[in-house]
Amino acid sequence: MTPKKFKINKVDTYLIISIVLMIIYTIASLIILVSTGCTYDQLTICFFAAFGTEIASCCIIKSLNIKNEKVDPEPQDSKGECVG
């Protein structure tokens, strides 16, 4: 038997990258706070708002399978007219 290849889809990759960037930003912000004694409050708020929204929307898409949902056409009779 050949081992099954593990495939990560695009949404999972984007989530991982977003979480890693949030961790890197937090560490960099803490280093700046310790070295200079000041923080960039507005930048931090905007950064976490943007990436938090992206992560939340990706999780909603993943949990509801919105991306892979297909719309079925209206049922038609043998003459090609819509029924219902």
KAPE-V103430 format. One record per pair of residues at least 6 apart in sequence whose ideal C-beta (glycine too) atoms are under 6 Angstrom apart, sorted by the first residue. I is the first residue (numbers start at 1). GAP is how many residues later the second one is. Records with the same first field share a line. If there is no record, write none. Layout:
I->GAP ; GAP
This chain:
11->47 ; 51
15->43
18->33 ; 36 ; 37
22->29
25->22
33->6
61->6
74->8
75->8
76->6
77->6
